[in-house]
């Protein structure tokens, strides 16, 4: 008899930021907000990574990577990003012309999961996306993780998130 198991469902909202994009002095970071609705209700957590002098496109790829890499078991993951570059590339509509090592990292991060890639318009009032933008920018500005800031962002989010 075959036992069917249901994968946990998570939503990963992610964003990257490169202050001074394209210059040697750029300061980039990636942020991802993981959301899971389980028996204890809605659980959220931020993961961030400071990247140093990286481009905005690189930061966007890493944002998706760190969200998926933070999952501790195979999941059904909806990855929501304002990067058409990431969504269209992962859905096979854009060719991978650059950033090959980062695309390989994202492929590895996604391999254990059932992932759907969803685009949302940035800076359009999507609370979780706006929070990820703020987290990525703050991490880039401060060149590292600031737990107090991330906790303030978490508590500022609405308690219910759209499906």
Phi and psi restraints in degrees (value plus and minus 20) as a CYANA .aco file:
   2 UNK   PHI    -109.3   -69.3
   2 UNK   PSI     109.3   149.3
   3 UNK   PHI    -117.4   -77.4
   3 UNK   PSI     104.1   144.1
   4 UNK   PHI    -109.3   -69.3
   4 UNK   PSI     107.7   147.7
   5 UNK   PHI    -133.0   -93.0
   5 UNK   PSI     123.3   163.3
   6 UNK   PHI    -116.7   -76.7
   6 UNK   PSI     109.4   149.4
   7 UNK   PHI     -93.9   -53.9
   7 UNK   PSI     121.6   161.6
   8 UNK   PHI     -80.7   -40.7
   8 UNK   PSI     123.2   163.2
   9 UNK   PHI    -122.5   -82.5
   9 UNK   PSI     109.3   149.3
  10 UNK   PHI    -150.5  -110.5
  10 UNK   PSI     133.9   173.9
  11 UNK   PHI    -138.0   -98.0
  11 UNK   PSI     112.0   152.0
  12 UNK   PHI    -138.3   -98.3
  12 UNK   PSI      94.5   134.5
  13 UNK   PHI    -122.6   -82.6
  13 UNK   PSI     107.5   147.5
  14 UNK   PHI    -158.4  -118.4
  14 UNK   PSI     137.8   177.8
  15 UNK   PHI    -177.8  -137.8
  15 UNK   PSI     131.7   171.7
  16 UNK   PHI    -142.0  -102.0
  16 UNK   PSI     136.5   176.5
  17 UNK   PHI    -163.5  -123.5
  17 UNK   PSI     116.4   156.4
  18 UNK   PHI    -149.2  -109.2
  18 UNK   PSI      85.7   125.7
  19 UNK   PHI     -99.1   -59.1
  19 UNK   PSI      99.5   139.5
  20 UNK   PHI      62.5   102.5
  20 UNK   PSI      11.0    51.0
  21 UNK   PHI     -64.0   -24.0
  21 UNK   PSI     109.6   149.6
  22 UNK   PHI      68.6   108.6
  22 UNK   PSI     -28.1    11.9
  23 UNK   PHI    -122.4   -82.4
  23 UNK   PSI     137.3   177.3
  24 UNK   PHI     -82.3   -42.3
  24 UNK   PSI     -44.4    -4.4
  25 UNK   PHI    -111.2   -71.2
  25 UNK   PSI     -11.3    28.7
  26 UNK   PHI     -78.1   -38.1
  26 UNK   PSI     129.2   169.2
  27 UNK   PHI    -149.0  -109.0
  27 UNK   PSI      94.4   134.4
  28 UNK   PHI    -140.0  -100.0
  28 UNK   PSI     134.3   174.3
  29 UNK   PHI    -173.5  -133.5
  29 UNK   PSI     142.3   182.3
  30 UNK   PHI    -148.3  -108.3
  30 UNK   PSI     126.7   166.7
  31 UNK   PHI    -159.9  -119.9
  31 UNK   PSI     125.4   165.4
  32 UNK   PHI    -159.9  -119.9
  32 UNK   PSI     117.6   157.6
  33 UNK   PHI    -128.3   -88.3
  33 UNK   PSI      98.1   138.1
  34 UNK   PHI    -116.3   -76.3
  34 UNK   PSI     112.5   152.5
  35 UNK   PHI    -149.1  -109.1
  35 UNK   PSI     113.5   153.5
  36 UNK   PHI    -160.3  -120.3
  36 UNK   PSI     111.1   151.1
  37 UNK   PHI    -125.6   -85.6
  37 UNK   PSI      91.8   131.8
  38 UNK   PHI    -147.1  -107.1
  38 UNK   PSI    -177.8  -137.8
  39 UNK   PHI     -81.8   -41.8
  39 UNK   PSI     -48.4    -8.4
  40 UNK   PHI    -111.6   -71.6
  40 UNK   PSI      -9.9    30.1
  41 UNK   PHI      72.5   112.5
  41 UNK   PSI    -175.0  -135.0
  42 UNK   PHI    -101.5   -61.5
  42 UNK   PSI     104.9   144.9
  43 UNK   PHI    -134.9   -94.9
  43 UNK   PSI     113.5   153.5
  44 UNK   PHI    -151.9  -111.9
  44 UNK   PSI     128.8   168.8
  45 UNK   PHI    -175.3  -135.3
  45 UNK   PSI     128.0   168.0
  46 UNK   PHI    -117.6   -77.6
  46 UNK   PSI     122.4   162.4
  47 UNK   PHI    -144.6  -104.6
  47 UNK   PSI     119.1   159.1
  48 UNK   PHI    -156.2  -116.2
  48 UNK   PSI     137.4   177.4
  49 UNK   PHI    -164.7  -124.7
  49 UNK   PSI     107.1   147.1
  50 UNK   PHI    -104.0   -64.0
  50 UNK   PSI     112.7   152.7
  51 UNK   PHI    -131.6   -91.6
  51 UNK   PSI     -31.1     8.9
  52 UNK   PHI      53.9    93.9
  52 UNK   PSI    -161.0  -121.0
  53 UNK   PHI    -101.4   -61.4
  53 UNK   PSI      58.6    98.6
  54 UNK   PHI    -139.6   -99.6
  54 UNK   PSI     144.2   184.2
  55 UNK   PHI    -105.1   -65.1
  55 UNK   PSI     147.5   187.5
  56 UNK   PHI     -82.9   -42.9
  56 UNK   PSI     -61.5   -21.5
  57 UNK   PHI     -81.6   -41.6
  57 UNK   PSI     -61.4   -21.4
  58 UNK   PHI     -83.0   -43.0
  58 UNK   PSI     -62.1   -22.1
  59 UNK   PHI     -83.5   -43.5
  59 UNK   PSI     -57.0   -17.0
  60 UNK   PHI     -84.7   -44.7
  60 UNK   PSI     -61.5   -21.5
  61 UNK   PHI     -84.5   -44.5
  61 UNK   PSI     -66.6   -26.6
  62 UNK   PHI     -83.2   -43.2
  62 UNK   PSI     -54.6   -14.6
  63 UNK   PHI     -78.4   -38.4
  63 UNK   PSI     -64.2   -24.2
  64 UNK   PHI     -86.3   -46.3
  64 UNK   PSI     -59.9   -19.9
  65 UNK   PHI     -77.4   -37.4
  65 UNK   PSI     -72.8   -32.8
  66 UNK   PHI     -87.1   -47.1
  66 UNK   PSI     -50.7   -10.7
  67 UNK   PHI     -84.5   -44.5
  67 UNK   PSI     -67.6   -27.6
  68 UNK   PHI     -90.4   -50.4
  68 UNK   PSI     -56.8   -16.8
  69 UNK   PHI     -86.1   -46.1
  69 UNK   PSI     -43.1    -3.1
  70 UNK   PHI     -97.2   -57.2
  70 UNK   PSI     -33.9     6.1
  71 UNK   PHI     -93.3   -53.3
  71 UNK   PSI     112.7   152.7
  72 UNK   PHI    -112.6   -72.6
  72 UNK   PSI     -26.5    13.5
  73 UNK   PHI    -172.7  -132.7
  73 UNK   PSI     143.7   183.7
  74 UNK   PHI     -77.9   -37.9
  74 UNK   PSI     116.5   156.5
  75 UNK   PHI    -158.3  -118.3
  75 UNK   PSI     143.8   183.8
  76 UNK   PHI    -114.2   -74.2
  76 UNK   PSI      88.7   128.7
  77 UNK   PHI    -135.0   -95.0
  77 UNK   PSI     107.8   147.8
  78 UNK   PHI    -119.0   -79.0
  78 UNK   PSI      93.1   133.1
  79 UNK   PHI    -117.9   -77.9
  79 UNK   PSI      99.8   139.8
  80 UNK   PHI    -132.0   -92.0
  80 UNK   PSI     105.0   145.0
  81 UNK   PHI    -164.9  -124.9
  81 UNK   PSI     136.2   176.2
  82 UNK   PHI    -112.8   -72.8
  82 UNK   PSI      -8.0    32.0
  83 UNK   PHI    -118.9   -78.9
  83 UNK   PSI      83.9   123.9
  84 UNK   PHI     -81.6   -41.6
  84 UNK   PSI     -52.5   -12.5
  85 UNK   PHI     -74.1   -34.1
  85 UNK   PSI     -68.5   -28.5
  86 UNK   PHI     -89.4   -49.4
  86 UNK   PSI     -70.3   -30.3
  87 UNK   PHI     -80.7   -40.7
  87 UNK   PSI     -70.6   -30.6
  88 UNK   PHI     -87.8   -47.8
  88 UNK   PSI     -54.4   -14.4
  89 UNK   PHI     -89.1   -49.1
  89 UNK   PSI     -65.6   -25.6
  90 UNK   PHI     -90.8   -50.8
  90 UNK   PSI     -44.0    -4.0
  91 UNK   PHI    -108.2   -68.2
  91 UNK   PSI     -15.9    24.1
  92 UNK   PHI      63.1   103.1
  92 UNK   PSI      -8.6    31.4
  93 UNK   PHI    -114.1   -74.1
  93 UNK   PSI     -41.0    -1.0
  94 UNK   PHI    -131.6   -91.6
  94 UNK   PSI     124.8   164.8
  95 UNK   PHI    -103.5   -63.5
  95 UNK   PSI     130.7   170.7
  96 UNK   PHI    -107.5   -67.5
  96 UNK   PSI      78.7   118.7
  97 UNK   PHI    -117.6   -77.6
  97 UNK   PSI     -39.7     0.3
  98 UNK   PHI    -169.7  -129.7
  98 UNK   PSI     154.9   194.9
  99 UNK   PHI      39.4    79.4
  99 UNK   PSI      17.4    57.4
 100 UNK   PHI     -79.1   -39.1
 100 UNK   PSI     -60.0   -20.0
 101 UNK   PHI     -83.9   -43.9
 101 UNK   PSI     -57.4   -17.4
 102 UNK   PHI     -91.2   -51.2
 102 UNK   PSI     -58.0   -18.0
 103 UNK   PHI     -83.7   -43.7
 103 UNK   PSI     -58.7   -18.7
 104 UNK   PHI     -84.1   -44.1
 104 UNK   PSI     -60.0   -20.0
 105 UNK   PHI     -81.2   -41.2
 105 UNK   PSI     -63.2   -23.2
 106 UNK   PHI     -86.9   -46.9
 106 UNK   PSI     -59.4   -19.4
 107 UNK   PHI     -78.6   -38.6
 107 UNK   PSI     -65.2   -25.2
 108 UNK   PHI     -83.0   -43.0
 108 UNK   PSI     -62.4   -22.4
 109 UNK   PHI     -84.5   -44.5
 109 UNK   PSI     -54.7   -14.7
 110 UNK   PHI    -104.4   -64.4
 110 UNK   PSI     -38.2     1.8
 111 UNK   PHI     -76.5   -36.5
 111 UNK   PSI     -57.2   -17.2
 112 UNK   PHI    -103.9   -63.9
 112 UNK   PSI     -22.9    17.1
 113 UNK   PHI    -140.4  -100.4
 113 UNK   PSI     140.9   180.9
 114 UNK   PHI    -114.7   -74.7
 114 UNK   PSI      85.2   125.2
 115 UNK   PHI    -130.1   -90.1
 115 UNK   PSI     114.7   154.7
 116 UNK   PHI    -133.7   -93.7
 116 UNK   PSI     121.1   161.1
 117 UNK   PHI    -128.7   -88.7
 117 UNK   PSI     101.2   141.2
 118 UNK   PHI    -145.5  -105.5
 118 UNK   PSI     113.7   153.7
 119 UNK   PHI    -116.1   -76.1
 119 UNK   PSI     121.2   161.2
 120 UNK   PHI    -152.6  -112.6
 120 UNK   PSI     128.4   168.4
 121 UNK   PHI     -91.1   -51.1
 121 UNK   PSI     110.7   150.7
 122 UNK   PHI     -95.2   -55.2
 122 UNK   PSI     134.1   174.1
 123 UNK   PHI      34.9    74.9
 123 UNK   PSI      20.4    60.4
 124 UNK   PHI    -143.8  -103.8
 124 UNK   PSI       3.6    43.6
 125 UNK   PHI      66.0   106.0
 125 UNK   PSI      -8.4    31.6
 126 UNK   PHI    -100.6   -60.6
 126 UNK   PSI      85.8   125.8
 127 UNK   PHI     -75.2   -35.2
 127 UNK   PSI     -63.5   -23.5
 128 UNK   PHI     -89.3   -49.3
 128 UNK   PSI     -59.0   -19.0
 129 UNK   PHI     -86.3   -46.3
 129 UNK   PSI     -61.5   -21.5
 130 UNK   PHI     -82.9   -42.9
 130 UNK   PSI     -59.6   -19.6
 131 UNK   PHI     -84.9   -44.9
 131 UNK   PSI     -59.7   -19.7
 132 UNK   PHI     -85.2   -45.2
 132 UNK   PSI     -60.2   -20.2
 133 UNK   PHI     -79.4   -39.4
 133 UNK   PSI     -66.5   -26.5
 134 UNK   PHI     -83.1   -43.1
 134 UNK   PSI     -61.1   -21.1
 135 UNK   PHI     -84.5   -44.5
 135 UNK   PSI     -63.1   -23.1
 136 UNK   PHI     -86.0   -46.0
 136 UNK   PSI     -65.0   -25.0
 137 UNK   PHI     -82.3   -42.3
 137 UNK   PSI     -65.2   -25.2
 138 UNK   PHI     -82.9   -42.9
 138 UNK   PSI     -62.6   -22.6
 139 UNK   PHI     -83.7   -43.7
 139 UNK   PSI     -60.0   -20.0
 140 UNK   PHI     -86.8   -46.8
 140 UNK   PSI     -64.5   -24.5
 141 UNK   PHI     -82.2   -42.2
 141 UNK   PSI     -60.6   -20.6
 142 UNK   PHI    -115.7   -75.7
 142 UNK   PSI     -19.3    20.7
 143 UNK   PHI      34.9    74.9
 143 UNK   PSI      19.9    59.9
 144 UNK   PHI     142.4   182.4
 144 UNK   PSI     157.6   197.6
 145 UNK   PHI     -93.5   -53.5
 145 UNK   PSI     119.1   159.1
 146 UNK   PHI    -148.5  -108.5
 146 UNK   PSI      73.8   113.8
 147 UNK   PHI     -79.9   -39.9
 147 UNK   PSI     -58.8   -18.8
 148 UNK   PHI     -81.4   -41.4
 148 UNK   PSI     -63.4   -23.4
 149 UNK   PHI     -83.7   -43.7
 149 UNK   PSI     -65.8   -25.8
 150 UNK   PHI     -82.2   -42.2
 150 UNK   PSI     -59.6   -19.6
 151 UNK   PHI     -85.1   -45.1
 151 UNK   PSI     -57.9   -17.9
 152 UNK   PHI     -83.8   -43.8
 152 UNK   PSI     -61.0   -21.0
 153 UNK   PHI     -81.3   -41.3
 153 UNK   PSI     -64.7   -24.7
 154 UNK   PHI     -78.6   -38.6
 154 UNK   PSI     -64.5   -24.5
 155 UNK   PHI     -93.7   -53.7
 155 UNK   PSI     -37.5     2.5
 156 UNK   PHI    -103.1   -63.1
 156 UNK   PSI     -32.5     7.5
 157 UNK   PHI     -95.1   -55.1
 157 UNK   PSI     127.7   167.7
 158 UNK   PHI     -82.0   -42.0
 158 UNK   PSI     132.4   172.4
 159 UNK   PHI     -93.0   -53.0
 159 UNK   PSI     -45.4    -5.4
 160 UNK   PHI    -131.5   -91.5
 160 UNK   PSI     118.3   158.3
 161 UNK   PHI    -135.7   -95.7
 161 UNK   PSI     130.0   170.0
 162 UNK   PHI     -87.0   -47.0
 162 UNK   PSI     130.3   170.3
